[in-house]
Amino acid sequence: MARSTWLHILIATIAAVAALLFVRLHNANGAPLPSESVSAGHGLAEAWCKNCHAIEATTAGVRSRGPDFVAIANRVSTTALSLKVFMKTSHHRMPNLIITPAQADDLTNYILSLKRD
């Protein structure tokens, strides 16, 4: 990739992280995730993510092009902030989805709901 492309990616990532640091993060106190948001996030995952990711606990471990959502949820590095930054950043192997902040919250809450205790 050209050097300027990497520079643009770096700037976009830094801007996304900075913006998210100023946004109030939901459930930062460990409160239960709102069920309506989790349900909405599941619907979005069904519509947008299912073709490349195993999106439910019952399908975890099934070979797919992308990592399954249970594995993502259970990574030590996975937080609401890291998921939201990831969703707002372009990635080589993923389609460039343009999602609203509410949709990012819903997908984040759904993925985090898959975390094993």
RAURKA-V488408 format. One record per residue. N is the residue number from 1. PSI is psi in whole degrees, -180 to 180 (* if undefined). OMEGA is omega in whole degrees, -180 to 180 (* if undefined). Layout:
N;PSI;OMEGA + N;PSI;OMEGA
//
This chain:
1;149;180 + 2;152;-178 + 3;-38;-179 + 4;-32;177 + 5;-44;178 + 6;-37;179 + 7;-42;178 + 8;-40;178 + 9;-44;179 + 10;-46;179 + 11;-43;179 + 12;-40;179 + 13;-45;179 + 14;-42;179 + 15;-41;180 + 16;-43;179 + 17;-44;180 + 18;-43;179 + 19;-42;-179 + 20;-28;178 + 21;-25;180 + 22;-7;179 + 23;138;178 + 24;124;179 + 25;129;179 + 26;145;175 + 27;29;179 + 28;-20;-179 + 29;7;179 + 30;10;179 + 31;155;178 + 32;147;179 + 33;139;179 + 34;127;-174 + 35;-33;180 + 36;-33;177 + 37;-41;178 + 38;-43;179 + 39;-43;178 + 40;-40;178 + 41;-38;176 + 42;-42;177 + 43;-41;178 + 44;-42;179 + 45;-40;177 + 46;-43;-176 + 47;-40;-170 + 48;-29;-167 + 49;-21;-171 + 50;-30;-178 + 51;-24;-177 + 52;-18;-176 + 53;146;166 + 54;117;-169 + 55;-3;-178 + 56;158;179 + 57;-33;-178 + 58;-18;180 + 59;5;-179 + 60;140;179 + 61;-11;177 + 62;133;-178 + 63;126;178 + 64;172;-178 + 65;-36;-179 + 66;165;179 + 67;149;180 + 68;153;-174 + 69;-31;177 + 70;-43;178 + 71;-41;178 + 72;-46;-178 + 73;-33;-175 + 74;6;173 + 75;143;179 + 76;-34;-176 + 77;-6;-177 + 78;121;175 + 79;170;176 + 80;-43;-180 + 81;-46;-177 + 82;-38;178 + 83;-43;-179 + 84;-39;177 + 85;-44;180 + 86;-43;-178 + 87;-24;-179 + 88;-2;-177 + 89;137;177 + 90;143;179 + 91;144;-174 + 92;-45;-172 + 93;2;-179 + 94;151;174 + 95;153;-180 + 96;84;180 + 97;137;174 + 98;109;-176 + 99;153;180 + 100;163;175 + 101;-37;179 + 102;-39;178 + 103;-39;177 + 104;-41;177 + 105;-45;-178 + 106;-46;178 + 107;-41;178 + 108;-48;-180 + 109;-38;178 + 110;-49;-179 + 111;-44;180 + 112;-26;179 + 113;-17;180 + 114;-4;-179 + 115;132;176 + 116;140;179 + 117;*;*
//
